[in-house]
């Protein structure tokens, strides 16, 4: 395989197309086999060419299937990045169905507050427990 001037690494293209915030995150996703090119697990150094089909799984379980339309090694504005690829209709339909399902039946764990209670919250809880359990027996 001869390398041409138009060849761009897969991790660099994913970063330029704005699928990952940093090139390191793109390379990590590729290393964890979350990215396939033309049906094969790819390496970060694999060159991307127009006409390739890229399947990637992003955080949150979002899976996308893309057709590469153009190559860019620089990260530009979002409209320019969106011109680098076309998402397949099946992929769009699957993402919309998943988003609709998430709106109708949200994940129960997502409603929980994160982290430990603050000192104020612990005091309110202790105060509430002390007063709610102070029933005296009738004499």
C-alpha positions as a Markdown table, in Angstrom:
| # | Residue | x | y | z |
|---|---|---|---|---|
| 1 | Unk | 0.0 | 0.0 | 0.0 |
| 2 | Unk | 1.5 | 3.3 | -1.1 |
| 3 | Unk | 0.9 | 6.3 | 1.0 |
| 4 | Unk | -0.4 | 9.4 | -0.9 |
| 5 | Unk | -0.6 | 13.0 | 0.2 |
| 6 | Unk | -4.4 | 12.6 | 0.6 |
| 7 | Unk | -4.1 | 9.8 | 3.1 |
| 8 | Unk | -5.1 | 10.7 | 6.6 |
| 9 | Unk | -5.0 | 8.5 | 9.7 |
| 10 | Unk | -8.3 | 7.2 | 11.0 |
| 11 | Unk | -7.8 | 8.8 | 14.5 |
| 12 | Unk | -7.0 | 12.1 | 12.9 |
| 13 | Unk | -10.0 | 12.0 | 10.6 |
| 14 | Unk | -12.4 | 11.0 | 13.4 |
| 15 | Unk | -11.1 | 14.0 | 15.4 |
| 16 | Unk | -11.4 | 16.4 | 12.4 |
| 17 | Unk | -14.9 | 15.2 | 11.7 |
| 18 | Unk | -15.8 | 16.0 | 15.3 |
| 19 | Unk | -16.8 | 12.6 | 16.6 |
| 20 | Unk | -14.3 | 12.9 | 19.4 |
| 21 | Unk | -13.1 | 15.9 | 21.3 |
| 22 | Unk | -9.4 | 15.0 | 21.2 |
| 23 | Unk | -7.3 | 12.8 | 18.9 |
| 24 | Unk | -6.3 | 10.8 | 22.0 |
| 25 | Unk | -9.9 | 9.9 | 22.7 |
| 26 | Unk | -10.3 | 8.9 | 19.1 |
| 27 | Unk | -7.2 | 6.7 | 19.3 |
| 28 | Unk | -8.5 | 5.2 | 22.6 |
| 29 | Unk | -11.9 | 4.3 | 21.0 |
| 30 | Unk | -10.1 | 2.7 | 18.1 |
| 31 | Unk | -7.8 | 0.7 | 20.4 |
| 32 | Unk | -10.8 | -0.6 | 22.3 |
| 33 | Unk | -12.2 | -1.9 | 19.0 |
| 34 | Unk | -15.2 | 0.5 | 18.9 |
| 35 | Unk | -14.4 | 1.5 | 15.4 |
| 36 | Unk | -14.6 | -0.6 | 12.2 |
| 37 | Unk | -13.7 | 0.4 | 8.7 |
| 38 | Unk | -15.3 | -1.6 | 5.8 |
| 39 | Unk | -16.4 | -4.3 | 8.3 |
| 40 | Unk | -12.9 | -4.8 | 9.8 |
| 41 | Unk | -11.6 | -3.7 | 13.1 |
| 42 | Unk | -9.1 | -0.9 | 12.3 |
| 43 | Unk | -6.0 | 0.5 | 13.8 |
| 44 | Unk | -5.5 | 4.2 | 14.5 |
| 45 | Unk | -2.9 | 4.5 | 11.8 |
| 46 | Unk | -5.1 | 3.1 | 9.0 |
| 47 | Unk | -5.6 | 5.6 | 6.2 |
| 48 | Unk | -9.1 | 6.7 | 5.5 |
| 49 | Unk | -10.2 | 7.2 | 1.9 |
| 50 | Unk | -13.4 | 8.6 | 0.4 |
| 51 | Unk | -15.9 | 5.7 | -0.1 |
| 52 | Unk | -14.9 | 3.9 | 3.1 |
| 53 | Unk | -17.7 | 2.9 | 5.5 |
| 54 | Unk | -17.0 | 3.6 | 9.1 |
| 55 | Unk | -18.9 | 2.1 | 12.0 |
| 56 | Unk | -18.3 | 3.6 | 15.4 |
| 57 | Unk | -19.7 | 3.3 | 18.9 |
| 58 | Unk | -19.6 | 6.5 | 20.9 |
| 59 | Unk | -20.0 | 6.9 | 24.7 |
| 60 | Unk | -23.6 | 6.4 | 25.8 |
| 61 | Unk | -24.1 | 3.4 | 23.4 |
| 62 | Unk | -24.6 | 5.6 | 20.3 |
| 63 | Unk | -23.7 | 3.6 | 17.2 |
| 64 | Unk | -23.2 | 5.3 | 13.9 |
| 65 | Unk | -22.6 | 4.0 | 10.4 |
| 66 | Unk | -20.9 | 6.6 | 8.1 |
| 67 | Unk | -19.8 | 6.8 | 4.5 |
| 68 | Unk | -16.6 | 8.9 | 4.1 |
| 69 | Unk | -17.2 | 11.7 | 1.6 |
| 70 | Unk | -14.0 | 13.7 | 2.0 |
| 71 | Unk | -10.7 | 13.8 | 3.8 |
| 72 | Unk | -9.4 | 16.4 | 6.2 |
| 73 | Unk | -6.5 | 16.4 | 8.6 |
| 74 | Unk | -7.5 | 19.7 | 10.3 |
| 75 | Unk | -10.3 | 20.3 | 12.7 |
| 76 | Unk | -12.6 | 23.0 | 11.4 |
| 77 | Unk | -16.0 | 24.4 | 12.0 |
| 78 | Unk | -18.9 | 22.0 | 12.5 |
| 79 | Unk | -20.5 | 22.6 | 9.1 |
| 80 | Unk | -17.2 | 21.8 | 7.4 |
| 81 | Unk | -16.8 | 18.7 | 9.6 |
| 82 | Unk | -20.3 | 17.5 | 8.7 |
| 83 | Unk | -19.4 | 17.7 | 5.0 |
| 84 | Unk | -16.7 | 15.0 | 5.5 |
| 85 | Unk | -19.3 | 12.2 | 5.9 |
| 86 | Unk | -22.8 | 11.0 | 5.3 |
| 87 | Unk | -24.6 | 9.0 | 7.9 |
| 88 | Unk | -26.6 | 6.0 | 6.5 |
| 89 | Unk | -30.4 | 6.2 | 6.7 |
| 90 | Unk | -30.5 | 3.0 | 8.7 |
| 91 | Unk | -28.1 | 4.5 | 11.2 |
| 92 | Unk | -30.1 | 7.7 | 11.5 |
| 93 | Unk | -33.4 | 5.7 | 12.0 |
| 94 | Unk | -31.7 | 3.6 | 14.7 |
| 95 | Unk | -30.4 | 6.7 | 16.6 |
| 96 | Unk | -33.8 | 8.4 | 16.4 |
| 97 | Unk | -35.5 | 5.3 | 17.7 |
| 98 | Unk | -33.1 | 5.1 | 20.6 |
| 99 | Unk | -33.6 | 8.8 | 21.4 |
| 100 | Unk | -37.3 | 8.3 | 21.3 |
| 101 | Unk | -37.1 | 5.3 | 23.7 |
| 102 | Unk | -34.9 | 7.3 | 26.1 |
| 103 | Unk | -37.4 | 10.1 | 26.2 |
| 104 | Unk | -40.3 | 7.7 | 26.8 |
| 105 | Unk | -38.6 | 5.5 | 29.4 |
| 106 | Unk | -35.6 | 7.2 | 31.0 |
| 107 | Unk | -33.0 | 5.3 | 32.8 |
| 108 | Unk | -34.0 | 5.2 | 36.5 |
| 109 | Unk | -30.4 | 5.6 | 37.7 |
| 110 | Unk | -30.1 | 8.9 | 35.8 |
| 111 | Unk | -32.5 | 10.5 | 38.2 |
| 112 | Unk | -30.3 | 9.9 | 41.2 |
| 113 | Unk | -28.1 | 12.7 | 42.5 |
| 114 | Unk | -24.4 | 12.0 | 42.2 |
| 115 | Unk | -21.9 | 11.9 | 45.1 |
| 116 | Unk | -22.2 | 11.9 | 48.8 |
| 117 | Unk | -24.6 | 14.2 | 50.7 |
| 118 | Unk | -23.2 | 17.5 | 51.9 |
| 119 | Unk | -22.8 | 18.3 | 55.6 |
| 120 | Unk | -26.0 | 20.3 | 55.4 |
| 121 | Unk | -27.9 | 17.4 | 53.8 |
| 122 | Unk | -26.6 | 15.0 | 56.4 |
| 123 | Unk | -27.7 | 17.3 | 59.2 |
| 124 | Unk | -31.2 | 17.6 | 57.7 |
| 125 | Unk | -31.4 | 13.9 | 57.3 |
| 126 | Unk | -30.3 | 13.3 | 60.9 |
| 127 | Unk | -32.8 | 15.9 | 62.2 |
| 128 | Unk | -35.6 | 14.3 | 60.2 |
| 129 | Unk | -34.8 | 10.8 | 61.5 |
| 130 | Unk | -34.6 | 12.1 | 65.1 |
| 131 | Unk | -38.1 | 13.7 | 65.0 |
| 132 | Unk | -39.8 | 11.1 | 62.9 |
| 133 | Unk | -38.9 | 8.3 | 65.3 |
| 134 | Unk | -39.8 | 10.1 | 68.5 |
| 135 | Unk | -43.3 | 8.6 | 69.1 |
| 136 | Unk | -43.9 | 8.2 | 72.8 |
| 137 | Unk | -46.2 | 5.4 | 74.0 |
| 138 | Unk | -49.4 | 6.4 | 75.6 |
| 139 | Unk | -49.1 | 6.0 | 79.2 |
